[in-house]
Structures are given as C-alpha cells and as structure tokens.
C-alpha cells in the first residue's frame, strides 16, 4: 500500500509515525470508517467536497451550485485577498498586544521546530516555494492561481495561547461542503455506563467497584493529522517587524472540517 501510493512529501512528513496498515485493519475489523486509512495515506481534505466517513450524524450539505460558486469566488479572489490581508496585518500588527505578539511568535516557532510549519517567508519567498515564481501563473480565465491565505491570530485559553487561522472571513469554510457533524457525549452517557456496571455487580452478588471518571487531552491533537494540501497563513512577525507567511503541513485550527476529522 505504502510503496505504491503517490503521497505528497508533507503528508509523509506529518504521518511518518502513523501505522496506515493498522488503521486499515481496524476499520475492516469493525466495519467502520473505511476512509480513515486512505485519509492518513494522502491527507485529510479541508476544503471542497469532503466525502462523508459515515461515522457521524448526517447533515444537509450546501446547495451544489452555491458551493461551486463559493469555490470559484474563493480561488478567483485569492491573489487580491492575500495582498489585502498582508497590508491589513502591516498596519494593525504593531498596535496589537505586545504579549500576544510575542507569545504567538513563540508558539509558531515551536511548530516550525516540530516540523509542522515551514517559514517564516516573505511573500516572494512563499510564492517561489509554492508556485515557482514571485507571481502565480494565470488560469484559462485569466485569474492568478494564487494560494489562498488566512490570518493567523492568537486566542488565549486560561494560561496558554492557541494559534488559530481565520478560515471564516477569508471564505475557505464557505468553500467546504461537509455532510456530517459530530454528536458530543453528554453527562448521561457515563451515568448510564456506571448504572450498567452497578446492575451487573448486583446481579453477581458482589459489591460495586469504585468508579473514576476522567478526561484525557491529546498532545498537539490537530497537529498530528496531515492535510491533503499545504495551506498558507500570514501573521505579524514581532522579530522582523513585518508580515510573514507560513506554510502548514497539518490540519488548520479554524477549518470547519477539522473537528469532524479529529473525532473520527
């Protein structure tokens, strides 16, 4: 499977410790989520028509014609939107909280060191890396085939800062068609499980065991999942005192498809 797969280098890099064959075997044995191994093999899709895993609650997709229009608008306006975003960051970046600027840069440097992002780049450097020239080529309709760029911004959660990407305002979430959504576990579920255990103990004539309920957190959870393509973000770089671009190899915290993929 791995030897014959035509995999993008960034997907191989992020999923290098993932046992693809084991994922496929688990899916086959359980008869669930047949797409999981494929998605780790080639990367999880974050934009466009995202195929349903059938693991979650079905929801109505956007109208196909409206979705096609949103995808077209996103790509045709990508170059103009990127230039606008860069200038917006250039003007507003120095006025934002100095602590947020420093902590966002530190968190971003940590992701670069971990091999999750490439950068920082100037716009010319980023375009040379992705497009092979300082100006993207044009499509048949004459539009520049520019990467779609999102704003990277900080969100404080208690004592830590989480880097996020704004996929709503730049149109990428509008250009994503998802046919399922997660159903969160409620407090009734562990209560029902505990009730079953107590009833079983009672039927066996033994004292019920002491139960403990806990939650676990996955380190760098979203960063462990490869995206099917590299995505571009821009932020204020406190060291360079200018906007700088980064290229992400993994899932973006801001994509509407992200939580669905992660819960799978």
CORVENMO-V579447 format. One record per backbone hydrogen bond with DSSP energy under -1.0 kcal/mol. NH is the residue of the N-H (numbers start at 1). CO is the residue of the C=O. E is the energy in kcal/mol with one decimal. If there is no record, write none. Layout:
# CORVENMO-V579447
nh=<NH/NH>
co=<CO/CO>
e=<E/E>
This chain:
# CORVENMO-V579447
nh=<7/12/13/14/15/18/20/23/24/25/26/27/28/29/30/31/32/36/39/40/41/42/43/44/48/50/57/59/67/68/69/70/71/72/73/74/75/76/77/81/82/83/84/85/86/87/88/89/90/91/92/93/96/101/102/103/104/105/106/107/108/109/110/111/112/113/114/115/116/117/118/121/126/127/128/129/130/131/139/142/145/146/150/152/153/155/157/160/162/164/165/166/167/171/173/175/176/177/181/189/191/192/193/194/195/196/197/198/199/200/201/202/203/204/206/221/224/225/227/228/231/233/234/235/237/241/242/244/245/246/247/248/249/251/254/255/258/261/262/263/264>
co=<5/8/9/10/11/15/18/19/20/21/22/23/24/25/26/27/27/33/35/36/37/38/39/226/175/177/181/179/63/64/65/66/67/68/69/70/71/72/73/77/78/79/80/81/82/83/84/85/86/87/88/89/93/97/98/99/100/101/102/103/104/105/106/107/108/109/110/112/111/111/247/245/122/123/124/125/126/127/143/139/137/144/232/234/164/162/160/157/155/153/253/151/165/168/167/171/173/48/57/186/187/188/189/190/191/192/193/194/195/196/197/198/199/200/201/218/221/222/249/44/248/246/150/244/242/237/237/235/121/233/118/231/116/225/252/252/255/257/258/259/260>
e=<-1.2/-2.0/-2.1/-2.1/-2.6/-1.6/-1.3/-2.0/-2.3/-2.3/-2.5/-2.4/-2.3/-2.5/-2.3/-1.6/-1.4/-1.4/-2.6/-1.8/-1.7/-2.4/-1.8/-3.3/-2.5/-2.4/-1.6/-1.8/-2.8/-2.5/-1.9/-2.5/-2.4/-2.1/-2.9/-2.3/-2.1/-2.7/-1.8/-2.7/-2.2/-2.0/-2.1/-2.5/-2.3/-1.9/-2.2/-2.5/-2.3/-1.9/-2.3/-2.5/-1.4/-2.4/-2.3/-2.7/-2.6/-1.9/-2.3/-2.6/-2.2/-2.6/-2.0/-1.6/-2.1/-2.7/-1.7/-1.5/-2.6/-1.0/-2.3/-2.2/-2.6/-2.6/-2.4/-1.9/-2.2/-3.4/-2.9/-1.8/-3.4/-2.0/-1.6/-2.7/-2.6/-1.8/-3.2/-2.2/-3.2/-2.9/-2.9/-2.5/-1.4/-1.0/-2.4/-1.2/-1.4/-3.2/-2.5/-1.2/-1.2/-2.6/-2.2/-2.4/-2.1/-2.1/-2.0/-2.5/-2.5/-2.2/-2.4/-2.3/-2.2/-1.5/-2.4/-1.5/-1.3/-1.3/-1.6/-2.2/-1.6/-2.3/-2.4/-2.1/-2.3/-2.0/-1.1/-2.6/-3.2/-2.4/-2.6/-3.4/-2.4/-1.7/-1.6/-1.8/-1.0/-2.0/-2.6/-2.6/-1.2>
